[in-house]
Amino acid sequence: MKDTYTYQIGNNLYINLTNRCTNRCTFCVRNGKETYEGYPLWLKGGEPTMEQIVAGIGDPKRYDEVVFCGFGEPTYRLDAMLEICDYVHENGGRTRVNTNGHGAIIADMGIAEKLKSKLDGVNISLNASSKEKYNALCRPKVEGAFEGLLAFARDCKKCGVNAWFSVVDCIGEEEIAACTRLAKEIGLPLRIRPMIE
């Protein structure tokens, strides 16, 4: 099957920039799957170029949003993502990233300020209210993953990035309530999304 760099679900276009990820989440949609919604998202021919992504986007005004979300963590390719954001905005589109919040760990520097003018929305996957619960659920491969996620969220809040937390509903009502309290403490909204089977 041909590699999928861009794919449409509903009226959003999704960008599959990389398969690299800092987490191995127990609930991840890519676990044991070759495809999602019929699209093969494992990149067997390598990561796409800027030109390949732009060709796949075409006119971004056709979509409600262009969303960086595939079988990996988009901030592994921060520079490419920001360049694509420029293309989308220059052509009248809107952008969002679904991230695990580890971009600053990956880049070894603060990135929130870089995102401010590039992304119309930043969805940060929280999914746990403590380091211990996060490590058990998301099984990070980097040190300080939970703390780094929270630091990134605080930086987004401080820089005025339009950011929010999300949690999957499979974590249970008690943990959702604890995550809601944590999100309120940091000052970002929290959204609950259904776990993708």
Secondary structure, DSSP 8 states (H G I E B T S, - for coil): ----SEEEETTEEEE---S--S---TT-TTTT-SEETTEE-S-TT----HHHHHHHH--GGGSSEEEE-SSS-GGGGHHHHHHHHHHHHHTT--EEEEE-S-HHHHHTS--HHHHTTT-SEEEEE---SSHHHHHHHH--SSTTHHHHHHHHHHHHHHHT--EEEEEEGGG-HHHHHHHHHHHHHHT--EEEE----
